Each structure stands twice: as C-alpha cells, then as structure tokens.
Amino acid sequence: MLMVDIEKRLDRYTLKARLQCDNSPLALFGASGAGKSMTLKCIAGIEKPDKGVIQLNDRVLFDSEKKINLPPQKRRVGYLFQEYALFPDMTVSGNIKAGMHKLPKQEREERLRELITRFQLDGMENRRPDTLSGGEKQRVALARIFASSPEVLLLDEPFSSLDTLLKYQLIPYIREIIAVFGGETILVSHDIEEVRRLCPALSVITDGATSTIKDTEALYQQIKSQYETL
C-alpha cells in the first residue's frame, strides 16, 4: 500500500495531496497545472514536500517530522516521464542497463535479454532514441523502469507525446503492463477516456487539492451526461 499525505507551497497554491493506493491502479485526474506531476515528483523523491508523510508498505519514504527523506534511488519507485527522459547518447540496451546498476555484470546481461523480449524491443538493441518512434521510446522507458524492480509505478501523462491513433493502440498494452506488474500504480492524466480505460478509481485534483477517491465509471458517466445536455 502507498500512502501519501503531504503539503508543498507552490507559486499559485499549496499542494495538499492525500492519496491511498492499494493493489489497484489509481488515477490522479485534473487540468494542466493542477499539481498532478508535482505530486508524482514528491512521491519519487525528485521534489521535497514542505511537510507530511509518504509511506510504501512498511517503508517510510518521507517524514518531515522524523527528518526522513530517502533519495530517489532508494525508494524503488519507477517514474515514466511525459517525454520518457531517455539518454540520447545511449543505445536502447544502454538505456535499459542504466536502470540496473546494482546488478552483477552477468545478471545484467540476463536481465537485459529478458526485458528486451518482454517489451518487444528485439532488433533495436543498438539503436539510439532519436531513431525510435514514440511508441518504441515508451517501451524502452518502461523497460528501464522495470530493470530496477520497482514497487510503485508512476505514469505521468504516458500518452501526451503520441498521436491519437497510436495512443489508443498502446492503451491495451499499458493496461496489460499494469496488470502484470502487481505493485501500486498511479496514472496522471487530464483525459477521462484514458483514465476510464486504465484505472477503476481516481482522485480529482484541483489547484493542488486532491479529492476523496471516486469511481471512474461513475464520474465518466456524470461528465458525459453534462456534455450531452449542452
């Protein structure tokens, strides 16, 4: 279980994120600038909250009162950035290996081969990111994340840089990745259709404040009926 209860002062508002994710993918849904990505960065350890607690199962990742703030590499949190953040001068294999720096060399090669196959990257091992399509870049980024054996998967607008056709082709693939993963997953999106296809529950975030957990399908039908009456 992932528990988040944090505050962070930003320019326009104070982020007040209160979330609990337990064995089912959860979406953080809201408009651009609402604080979705900042919440993920605080969970990953990229940003530091002003106060609060972040706990993953029996591990405390952040606690302002106890002065605990684990660095990102010790949190076991996999973060899929909007633009994937691949290393441009590294090959596909090099990018994936960057996620497994703690493994012995022999184990790295075995793990690399496993991930290349799992994420359908055979034949691309020596290619660089600038030669890959958007979907291929996404698969490389996911392979690099899973190379580090994360306990939490954070997906930050995973389809934002893809065209509409490719997005809907990849949604079933991401849904399968989430299902097989088995850990905690938080998806950030401003697209209710994406959320509906991937997460049964969501929290709406408005000006940095998260709502109680809501049923995705119920909110989708509510939004749909509002537009149909216009």
N, C-alpha and C positions, 0 to 999 in steps of 0.2 A: 504494500500500500504506500502511495505517495501522498503526503500531507503538506500543504503549503498554507502558511498564514503570515504574510509579510506586508510591509509598507515601504515605499520608496518615494521620496519627494522628487517630482519632475517639474519641468517648466510650467506646464498648464494645469497640473493637478497632482495629487498624491496618489500613487498606485497603491491600491488596497486589494491584494489578491488573496482570496481564501478559497482553496480548492482541495478536494479529496478524490483521488483516483485509485480504484481498487479492482483490478482484474478485468476491466472493461474500458475500451478506448473512450476518452473524453475529449470533446472539442471545446476550445476557447473561441467563442464566436463574437464578432463585433466589427465595427467600422475601422478603417485605417486610422492609426493614431490613437486608438483606444487603450493601448497598453498591452496588447497580446504578445508581441515579440519581446518586450521588456520582461514580461513575466517568465517567459521561457529562458531568457538570458540569466535571470536571477536563479532559476532552478539549476541551470547548467553551471553556474559559478562564474559566468562571464561578467555579470554585473553583481554588485553587492547591495542588498537591501539596507535600508536605514535601521530597520528593526524587524523582529519576528523570528519564525522558525520554519525550516524546511526539513522534513524527515522522510526517509525512504526505508520502509520496513523498520528494522531495529537500529538503523544508522542515522545519526543526526548530520545533515549536510551543512546546515547553517543554524546558528542560535545566537542572536545578538546579545542576550543576557549572559550566556556562558562563554562568549567570545570564541565560538566555533565557526569557522568558515573554510570548509575543505576546498582545496584548489580543484579546478575542473577535471584534471586527470585522475583524481581520486574519488570522484563522485559516481563513476560508472553510469554516466548519462550520455546517451547518443543524441546529437543535435543535427538535424538536417536543415541547413540554412536555405533561405529562399533562392540564392544563386548557387547553392551547392558548395561553394568555397573549396573547389579542388585546387591543388597546387599546379600551376600552369606549366612548370618546367619538369614535372614528373610524369612518367608514363602511368597508364592505368594500374599496372602492378605496383609501381612505386607509391601511388596514392593510397592503395589498399594497405600496403605494408606499413604505411605511416600510422595506421591505427593499431598495430600490434607490436609496438616497440619493446614490450616486456617479454615477448616470447623468445625462446632459443631459436637459432637460425633454422634448424631442421624443422621445428614445429611451425615456423613462419611460412616455409615453403608449402608444407602440407595444408595449412590453413588458407593460404593464398589460393591454391588449386581448388579447394572446397568452395571458397567464396566466388571465384571466377565462374564455376559451374552453376552455383546456386543463383547468381544474379545474371546469368545468361550473357557473360562477357567473353566467352571463348573466341579467340582470334583477335581480340582487341588489346591484349596484354601490353603491347609495345606502343600503342597509340597515345598521343597527348590530348589533353582536354579540348584544345581548340579544333580538333578533328572529329569530335563527337557531336551527336545530335543531343537535343535537350533531354530526351528520354534515356539515352545512354549515359549522359552525365549524372542523371539522377540515380541510376543503378550503381554507378561507380561510387557515388557519395554514400549510398546505403551500404554497399559492401564494406567501405572504410569504417562506417559506424559499427557494423556488426563484427568487424575484426577485433574490436576492443571488448566484446562480450558485455554490452550494456545491460543494465537492469531497468532503465527507463528510455523510452524513445520519444523524442520531441520533434514534431514535424511542423516547421514554420512555413506556412503557405507553400506546400510542396508542389503546387501546380501553377504558381504565379508566373513563371517564365515560359510556360508551354502554351501552344495554341490550343483552341477549344477541342479540336478533333483528337489531338494527342492526349490531352488531359483525360478525356472520357475513355480513351483506350487504356490509360495507365491506372485509373481508379481501381478496377478489379485487381490489378497486380499489387497495388499498395494495400488493399483490403486483405489480400492473402498474406502479405508480409506481416501485417499487424496480427492476424490470427495465429500465424505460426510462431511469432515472437514470444507471446506468453507473458511478457512483462507489462509494466504500466506504459500507456501511450497517451500523449496529449497532442492533439492536432490544432493548429491555429489556422483559422480561415474567416473570410468575410463572405463566403459563398455558402448559403444554406443548402444548396443542392449537393455540394461536395460533402458537407457535414452529414447530411442525411444518408449518403451512401457509405459513410465510413464510421460514424460514431452514433451509438444509440442514445447517448446523453451529452448535454452541453451545458456550459455556463456562459451566459451573455456578459460581456464586459463593456462598460460604458464609462468613458472618462476615468479609466483606471480602476473602477469598482466592479468586482465580479458579482454575479447573481447567484442565488441558490441553484443547484443542479436541476435542469429541466429535461423533459423527454423531447428528444429531437423531432420525432414524427409529429407530436402534438404542436410544437412551435412551427414546424413547416406548414402544417395544415392551417394554422392561425394566420401566418403570413400570406399564404395562398388565397385564403378567403378574403383578406383585406384588399388584396390587389384585384380580385375578381369583382368586388363591389364598386371599384373606382370608375 
